[in-house]
């Protein structure tokens, strides 16, 4: 498959790495100005609502990355494609960091809003479980040395962990939790005001660009690791 | 300025959330960048130790040349 030509991917990443970095910094700066200065305070939560602009995009991206990893792991089991394994592995570090950011910023937001740093609320608990799945995935690559076993184990971790994704999404509808039901809906009108939606979208774009940047750098690192082993075998 | 930083008493919470996020971004970027540079350097060193026959075999793979040129440019 030409799409998976490693040489072309490597050269593409090298060529556009700096461009993506600059683009990310520009979008992030715009997002920070919108989030911290231009956007209004909430009538109930006051200025603490600004934490939403780092908390929500992090949570969305961590869920998106894990869903992609689970989908790719199913493809790995089906097609036994090594490149899909590298792609899945390269997605994990940014996914883990975004989950951690979502948990910590959520905790910081919880103190002024709910009066507590932590609660065993359904959404928070399931996000913590997601963080543990990311951790298990990353640790498995370090612990297991047999390549075939590690691919099977890590794929299983992501596929089992994927069952947690719909639980995270619908936890606010299924159970009575501290979290409010979702304000942004793709299929119907969103309940969030435009003045808050704009910074949220810009920050989400910035975070997505950052995860793309990390993914591409990690992918190149993994490719070079393989080629290093190839040189040993010459 | 003080009003902006205090954010009606929520400044500590808001800025600690933003600073935590940015520190994580910077940390992750630096770690991944370091790992990439280390592997590029390792590759360049291994490539330099190959004999002529092995170099010609390695050069048949376009990606090896790409990695090598990337590691040379990153040192400049």
Interface residues (C-beta under 8 A of the other chain):
Chain A: X6 X7 X10 X11 X14 X32 X35 X36 X37 X41 X46 X47 X48 X50 X51 X54 X55 X58 X93 X94 X97 X100 X101 X104 X105 X108 X109 X111 X112 X210 X213 X214 X217 X218 X220 X221 X223 X224 X225 X227 X228 X230 X231 X232 X234
Chain B: X4 X7 X8 X9 X10 X11 X13 X14 X16 X17 X18 X20 X21 X24 X25 X28 X29 X32 X33 X35 X36 X39 X40 X42 X43 X46 X47 X50 X54 X57 X58 X61 X62 X63 X64 X66 X67 X70
